[in-house]
Amino acid sequence: MILRDPVHGLVAFEGRAERVVQTLLDTREVQRLRRVRQLGLASLVFPGAEHSRFSHALGAAHVMERLQRRVAVIERDLPPHDRLDDEAAADALAAALLHDLGHGPFSHMFEEVLPRARHHEDWTRQLIEDPATEVHRALEALDRGMADRVADLLRGDYRLPYLARSVSGTLDVDRADYLLRDSHMTGVRYGLYDLDWVLQALCFAEVGGQWVLAVEGRKGLPPIESFFLGRHFMFQQVYHHKATRAAEAIVRAIFVRVRELVQAGSPPESTPVALRKAALGEPISLGEYFSLDDATLITSLSRWEQATDPWLAEFAQALNARRLPKTVPLPERAPERWPEIYARASEVVADRGGRADLRVWLDEPDDVPYQEPDDDSPKGLWVAIRHHPVQRLGDASFLLGEFRNKRIVRPRLIFPESSRGAVLDAIESLIAL
């Protein structure tokens, strides 16, 4: 099985890997990922960001294949029971391909706006474990018990811990693909790093009686540092772009208004069943959740432009026409001012006859560029330098040591363009540095 990929070039799955990937690609659950954008609303800012979770899933599976080839080279010193066998290789490949099955529409945005929403990881595991799904049956057809093993691997509970962390961990195949893919599709260069050297720099080290994938030697540090710095820059410049966050504020307002209308007994036409149930606090079935994708919500948004409710119609029209609210950065080192800034802006908008709770937002996008446990657990990344004890990456790298476990917030106020002058006048003294 050979595919052409804009990021990795020719991608080949051969032998047992081909059987695993081809069998799973033919399931409804995996094909649904074609209809879920990888970056949600980011295409409103970066026109090329139209790629899907499907292409990312294949990319992550390809990186897993490459990682396994590296493991085959460096595992010679491991005890036999810790080595990568055919079963574990197939499980990890399937987990890499299926890790995003549970994502809702508009990427992470969907689970952020629904009240009491389950995380996409929970939906992913349920899809895999439910005997009624095609993906479950496909996994069991490949190997009896494979569905449970893949779900456990995604949960982080697997007989080869280093394999579980390669699917979801500090340095995993998910991030390894999406940084390169999102950079390429958005046309930026912030997330580019040397994947070839990252893989070549991996070795095994024993930490606390457990074998972990580590970075070998000082020459392995620069590509790993580039990986984490690239991720940080992508959050700052792409994932948390002010215009994308402004568009997401409109979507929040839409969902809040839909929830109000549903609870009032007047659900808007074309409201998906899952949204109606979420608004009423009712449980959502797997099938109802699975029916949601970007196309479903885009269709609803198009129809809501003609809604009888003026607020819903206004927000739907604004999003579809890309009439975004304005934003202003807030003083990062003075969080005590943020509530007052929000209150003043809300008062201005309310005085002009607008619903401030739907049109003014205190946005606090945050990220921890490099997370590292502060204990001696095997989790996290380690560095193995010849003639030196194995040490944590944050101790071996000055750059990552500075970023280690630091939460970086880029706060901003989001408000209607029609109130721009009045809002800025009201908050001028509070946003001054």
FENTAHU-V622153 format. One record per residue. PSI is psi in degrees with one decimal (none if undefined). Layout:
PSI, PSI
//
This chain:
115.5, 130.7, 153.1, 126.1, 136.2, -18.7, -49.7, -2.0, -136.3, 123.8, 120.3, 126.8, 118.6, 158.7, -134.6, -35.4, -38.9, -41.9, -43.0, -52.3, -46.6, -41.5, -42.1, -33.3, -28.8, 3.5, 152.1, -37.7, -38.7, -40.3, -28.1, -30.0, -17.6, -24.2, 17.2, 114.7, 144.3, -39.3, 19.6, -117.8, 6.5, -21.3, -15.6, -18.9, -44.4, 99.8, -26.0, -6.3, 56.9, 6.5, 158.5, 167.4, -24.2, -49.0, -35.9, -38.7, -43.2, -38.4, -42.1, -38.6, -38.5, -44.3, -36.7, -40.4, -44.0, -38.7, -41.1, -34.5, -35.8, -41.5, -39.3, -27.6, -36.4, 0.3, 5.9, -26.3, -3.3, 150.7, 150.0, -38.3, -11.3, 0.7, 159.9, 110.3, 178.5, -39.6, -48.0, -38.0, -42.4, -40.9, -44.9, -37.7, -43.8, -41.8, -41.1, -41.1, -33.8, 1.6, -19.1, 14.4, -35.3, 5.9, 136.1, -178.5, 154.6, 35.6, -136.1, -15.0, -38.9, -46.0, -14.8, -28.2, -23.4, 135.1, 135.1, 32.9, 142.1, 150.7, 151.5, -27.4, -36.6, -42.9, -37.8, -49.8, -37.3, -40.3, -39.9, -36.0, -19.4, 118.7, -15.8, -11.1, 152.2, -36.6, -35.5, -47.3, -36.2, -41.9, -43.1, -29.7, -31.7, -42.5, 125.5, 130.1, -1.7, -35.5, -46.1, -38.0, -41.3, -41.3, -41.4, -39.8, -43.8, -25.3, -11.7, 11.4, 92.1, 154.8, -21.2, 91.6, -35.8, -27.9, -41.3, -40.8, -20.1, -17.8, -41.2, 99.5, -164.6, -41.7, 100.9, 172.4, -25.3, -58.0, -38.3, -36.6, -46.2, -28.4, -47.0, -42.1, -46.1, -36.0, -46.5, -46.2, -26.9, -14.9, 14.7, 174.8, 4.9, -35.0, 6.9, 137.9, 172.3, 88.2, -38.3, -45.8, -32.4, -47.1, -40.8, -26.8, -4.3, 143.1, 177.4, 142.0, 151.7, 123.9, 118.8, 34.0, 9.8, 139.6, 130.3, 153.3, 127.2, 172.1, 129.7, 119.1, 167.3, -26.6, -18.3, -12.5, -47.1, -46.2, -32.9, -41.8, -41.5, -37.5, -50.2, -35.5, -39.7, -42.2, -43.2, -45.8, -34.3, -37.9, -42.9, -40.0, -21.5, -64.2, -33.6, 26.5, 139.8, -37.5, -36.6, -43.9, -34.4, -41.8, -39.3, -30.5, -37.3, -42.6, -39.5, -46.1, -40.4, -46.9, -36.0, -44.9, -40.4, -42.8, -42.9, -43.4, -39.8, -45.1, -24.8, -1.1, 14.0, 63.1, 136.9, 150.3, 142.8, 21.3, 119.8, 148.6, -41.2, -37.8, -41.2, -44.2, -40.1, -39.9, -31.9, 0.5, 20.1, 151.2, 144.1, 128.8, 163.6, -41.2, -39.7, -41.2, -42.3, -26.1, -12.9, 134.1, 179.8, -39.9, -39.6, -48.0, -35.9, -39.4, -43.6, -44.1, -37.5, -41.9, -30.8, -13.6, -26.7, 17.6, 149.4, -24.0, 120.7, -35.3, -46.4, -43.4, -42.8, -47.2, -40.5, -41.7, -41.5, -43.3, -45.4, -26.6, 2.0, 45.5, 92.2, 149.8, 167.8, 159.9, 154.5, 132.3, 146.3, 156.1, 116.4, -32.3, 11.7, 61.2, -20.8, -18.2, -20.8, -46.0, -38.0, -38.2, -45.7, -42.3, -43.5, -43.6, -40.8, -38.8, -41.5, -47.9, -41.3, -40.3, -24.2, 9.6, 12.1, 156.6, 101.8, -32.4, -17.2, -10.8, -10.7, 129.8, 137.4, 105.6, 126.5, 63.8, 132.4, 163.4, 147.0, 103.6, -37.8, 113.5, 139.3, 133.0, 147.8, 20.6, -166.7, 19.2, 154.7, -12.6, 158.9, -169.8, 143.0, 158.3, 129.1, 107.7, 129.7, 135.1, 12.2, 150.2, 148.7, 140.1, 160.3, 150.4, -38.1, -22.6, -30.6, -26.2, 120.7, -43.7, -51.1, -25.2, -36.5, -34.2, -15.0, 119.8, 24.9, 125.7, 121.4, 123.1, 137.6, 79.3, 149.7, 156.9, 133.9, 130.7, 164.6, 143.5, -33.6, -20.9, 14.9, -53.1, -46.2, -39.7, -46.7, -37.5, -37.3, -28.3, 2.9, -46.9, -25.9, -24.9, -5.8, 134.4, none
//
